[in-house]
Amino acid sequence: MNVARGKRRGAVVTATVAAVCATLLASGCESGAAAGAGGGEQRAAAPAKPKPVRPAWNPRPASIASLGDSITRGFDACSMLKDCPEASWATGTSVDSLARRLLASPGTSSWNHARTGARMADLPEQMRAAVAEKPQLVTVLVGANDACRKNVDDMTTVDDFRADFEKSLKELRTALPKSQVYVAGVPDLRRLWAEGRKSLIGPEIWKLGSVCPSMLADAASDDAVAEARRVRVEQRVLEYNTVLKSVCARDGLCRFDASVHGYDFTGQALSKWDWFHPSKQGQGELAALAYRTITAAEPPAV
């Protein structure tokens, strides 16, 4: 009687152990031997993080505020040593400007806060002025004067350039989180030197020292000293553009346009008074570059 009872008890224990093992196996657990053969416990892969969704870009903004330096003021485009904002690539009325291409009423829906001689350090103040207008699009073209100094050692440092650009975007985002930003690359100053030196007048004007002396001084010289100086200026401009590109990339409503730096200005596109600033034709060509970038379905590959 006790033997039979023991056999029944053993059968119950065996059945219980078998059921537990079956449950463990069904839940994905492995025996020590199987785990050793498979190289250890298997873990479920972590779910992939969703990619951040960029805000929708409006290719047809209804208002524009433009910031920057003498290029955006149309300096030397109409007459010698004078601003000509009506010829500005951004807001001008006498050229096929960005404002005329985009806006139904350019005269009342665009504002030019650029200033001749401005550097990146001046951009935060210009941005505050632009914010007051509540524009749907802000254009920025600044940086040439940071490199165009009397001495190359006086060029704005890259760190200061970055800090002021970041501060400017923060000014905008704090007040107008949905406004878009178009940032043009700093023009290729070395290319402007190479084109302007072909003229008879350009190098003579440059000798006065009032136009970008860090690049244009000794314009006819190809000696090692002059070349080394131009290389330093060229490199600094490239570094400025790297800053503009990287900071802009962190803002979902900012587009950087490298084509402005890469544009091959011809003599017809340069002012006949200084052979450095854009002429009316050059201003129109800058407007076309900006329009292409702003109205594109996707931001440019840079």
C-alpha positions in Angstrom: 0.0 0.0 0.0 2.8 2.4 0.9 4.8 1.4 -2.2 1.8 2.1 -4.5 1.3 5.4 -2.8 5.0 6.3 -3.3 4.8 5.4 -7.0 1.7 7.6 -7.4 3.5 10.5 -5.6 6.5 10.1 -7.8 4.4 10.2 -10.9 2.8 13.4 -9.8 6.2 15.0 -9.1 7.5 13.9 -12.5 4.4 15.3 -14.2 4.7 18.6 -12.4 8.4 19.0 -13.3 7.6 18.2 -16.9 4.9 20.8 -17.0 7.2 23.4 -15.5 9.9 22.7 -18.0 7.4 22.8 -20.9 6.2 26.3 -19.7 9.8 27.6 -19.4 10.6 26.3 -22.9 7.5 27.9 -24.3 8.4 31.2 -22.8 11.8 31.2 -24.5 14.0 30.0 -21.6 16.8 27.7 -22.4 18.6 25.0 -20.5 22.1 25.7 -19.3 23.5 23.5 -22.0 21.5 25.3 -24.8 22.5 28.7 -23.4 26.1 27.7 -23.5 25.8 26.5 -27.0 24.1 29.7 -28.2 26.8 32.0 -26.6 24.6 33.3 -23.7 21.1 34.6 -23.1 19.5 36.2 -26.1 18.0 39.7 -25.7 15.2 41.3 -27.7 16.5 44.1 -30.0 15.6 47.6 -28.8 13.0 49.4 -30.9 14.4 51.9 -33.4 14.0 55.5 -32.4 11.7 57.4 -34.7 13.4 60.0 -36.8 12.5 63.6 -35.8 10.0 65.2 -38.1 11.1 68.5 -39.6 8.5 71.3 -39.6 6.9 71.9 -43.0 8.7 74.5 -45.1 6.5 77.2 -46.8 8.0 77.9 -50.2 5.8 81.0 -50.6 6.2 83.2 -47.5 4.1 86.4 -47.4 6.7 88.7 -45.9 10.5 89.1 -45.8 12.9 90.8 -43.5 16.5 90.9 -44.8 19.6 91.2 -42.7 23.3 91.6 -43.6 25.9 94.0 -44.9 26.6 96.2 -47.9 25.7 93.5 -50.4 22.1 93.5 -49.2 22.1 97.3 -49.1 23.0 97.4 -52.8 26.2 99.3 -52.1 27.9 100.6 -55.3 25.2 99.0 -57.5 23.7 102.4 -58.7 26.3 105.0 -57.9 29.8 105.3 -56.4 30.2 104.8 -52.6 26.4 104.9 -51.9 23.8 102.4 -50.8 21.1 101.5 -53.3 18.5 99.4 -51.5 16.2 99.6 -54.4 18.7 97.4 -56.2 19.1 94.9 -53.4 18.9 91.2 -54.3 16.6 90.7 -51.2 14.1 93.6 -51.2 14.9 95.8 -54.2 12.3 97.2 -56.5 14.5 98.1 -59.5 15.8 94.6 -59.9 14.0 91.2 -60.0 14.6 90.8 -56.3 13.6 88.0 -54.0 10.8 90.2 -52.7 9.4 90.9 -56.1 9.6 87.2 -57.0 7.8 86.0 -53.9 5.5 88.7 -52.5 2.3 90.2 -53.8 3.2 93.6 -52.3 7.0 93.9 -51.9 6.8 97.5 -50.9 4.7 96.9 -47.8 5.7 93.3 -46.9 9.5 93.4 -47.0 12.0 95.2 -44.8 15.8 95.8 -45.3 17.6 96.0 -42.0 21.1 95.3 -43.4 23.8 97.9 -42.9 26.9 98.7 -44.9 30.0 97.6 -43.0 28.1 95.2 -40.7 29.8 92.1 -39.3 28.4 89.1 -37.6 28.5 90.9 -34.3 25.9 93.3 -35.6 23.5 90.5 -36.6 21.7 90.1 -33.2 20.7 93.7 -33.2 19.4 93.5 -36.8 17.5 90.3 -35.8 15.8 92.2 -33.0 14.7 94.8 -35.5 13.4 92.2 -37.9 11.5 90.4 -35.1 9.4 93.6 -34.6 8.1 93.2 -38.2 7.0 89.6 -37.6 8.2 88.3 -41.0 7.5 84.9 -42.3 11.0 84.7 -43.8 14.3 86.2 -42.6 17.2 86.3 -45.0 20.8 86.5 -43.8 23.9 87.4 -45.9 26.7 88.5 -43.7 30.4 87.5 -43.0 32.4 89.1 -45.8 33.3 92.1 -43.5 34.5 89.7 -40.8 37.2 88.5 -43.2 37.7 91.8 -45.0 39.9 93.6 -42.4 42.9 95.8 -42.8 45.1 93.0 -41.4 44.4 89.2 -41.5 45.0 89.0 -37.7 42.0 91.2 -37.2 39.6 88.8 -38.8 36.7 87.7 -36.6 37.5 84.5 -34.8 35.5 81.4 -35.7 34.3 81.0 -32.1 33.0 84.6 -32.0 31.4 84.3 -35.4 29.5 81.1 -34.2 28.5 82.7 -30.9 26.9 85.7 -32.6 25.1 83.7 -35.2 23.7 81.3 -32.6 22.6 84.3 -30.5 20.8 85.8 -33.5 18.9 82.6 -34.3 18.0 82.3 -30.6 16.6 85.9 -30.8 14.4 84.9 -33.7 13.3 81.5 -32.2 12.3 83.0 -28.9 10.0 85.6 -30.5 9.0 83.9 -33.7 9.3 80.1 -33.5 7.6 79.5 -36.9 9.5 82.1 -39.0 11.8 80.6 -41.7 15.4 81.6 -42.2 17.4 81.6 -45.5 21.2 81.9 -44.8 23.4 82.6 -47.8 27.0 81.5 -47.7 29.7 84.1 -47.5 30.9 84.9 -51.0 34.2 83.6 -52.3 36.4 86.6 -51.8 39.3 85.0 -53.6 37.2 84.5 -56.7 36.2 88.2 -56.6 39.8 89.1 -56.4 40.7 86.8 -59.4 37.9 88.3 -61.5 38.3 91.9 -60.6 42.1 91.9 -61.1 41.5 91.3 -64.8 40.1 94.8 -65.2 42.3 97.9 -65.6 40.3 99.9 -63.1 39.7 97.4 -60.3 43.3 97.1 -59.0 43.8 100.8 -59.1 40.7 101.4 -57.0 41.8 98.7 -54.6 45.1 100.5 -54.0 43.1 103.1 -52.0 42.6 100.3 -49.4 38.9 100.9 -48.7 37.7 97.6 -50.2 38.6 94.4 -48.5 42.3 95.0 -48.0 43.0 91.6 -46.4 42.2 90.0 -49.8 42.7 92.8 -52.3 45.9 94.5 -51.1 48.8 94.1 -53.6 46.2 92.7 -56.1 48.8 92.3 -58.9 51.3 90.5 -56.7 51.7 86.7 -56.9 54.6 86.5 -54.5 54.6 84.1 -51.5 53.7 86.7 -48.9 50.6 87.9 -50.8 49.5 84.4 -51.6 49.8 83.3 -48.0 47.7 86.2 -46.9 45.0 85.4 -49.5 45.0 81.7 -48.4 44.4 82.7 -44.8 41.4 84.9 -45.8 40.1 82.1 -48.1 40.4 79.5 -45.3 38.6 81.8 -42.8 35.7 82.3 -45.2 35.4 78.5 -45.5 35.3 78.2 -41.8 32.6 80.8 -41.5 30.5 78.9 -44.0 31.0 75.7 -42.0 29.6 77.5 -39.0 26.6 78.8 -40.9 25.9 75.4 -42.3 26.2 73.5 -39.0 24.2 76.0 -36.9 21.5 76.3 -39.5 21.2 72.5 -39.8 20.1 72.3 -36.1 17.1 74.5 -36.9 14.2 72.8 -38.7 13.2 76.0 -40.4 16.6 77.2 -41.6 18.1 76.6 -45.1 21.8 77.3 -45.8 22.7 78.1 -49.4 26.2 77.2 -50.4 25.6 78.3 -54.0 26.3 81.9 -53.1 29.9 81.1 -52.2 30.2 78.9 -55.2 28.8 81.3 -57.7 31.2 82.4 -60.5 30.8 86.1 -60.7 31.8 87.6 -64.0 32.9 91.2 -64.7 29.4 92.1 -65.7 28.1 91.0 -62.3 30.5 93.3 -60.4 30.1 97.0 -59.7 31.9 99.2 -62.2 32.8 101.5 -59.3 34.7 99.0 -57.1 34.9 95.7 -59.0 34.0 93.9 -55.8 30.3 94.5 -54.8 27.6 93.1 -57.1 26.3 95.2 -59.9 22.5 95.4 -60.6 23.0 92.3 -62.7 24.9 90.6 -59.9 22.2 91.5 -57.5 19.6 89.9 -59.8 21.7 86.7 -60.0 21.9 86.5 -56.1 18.1 86.9 -56.0 17.7 84.0 -58.5 20.0 81.7 -56.3 17.9 82.6 -53.2 14.6 82.1 -54.9 15.7 78.6 -56.1 16.6 77.5 -52.6 13.6 79.0 -50.9 11.0 77.6 -53.3 12.6 74.1 -53.5 10.5 71.2 -52.2 13.5 70.0 -50.3 16.5 71.9 -48.8 19.6 71.9 -51.0 22.2 69.1 -50.5 25.3 70.8 -49.0 
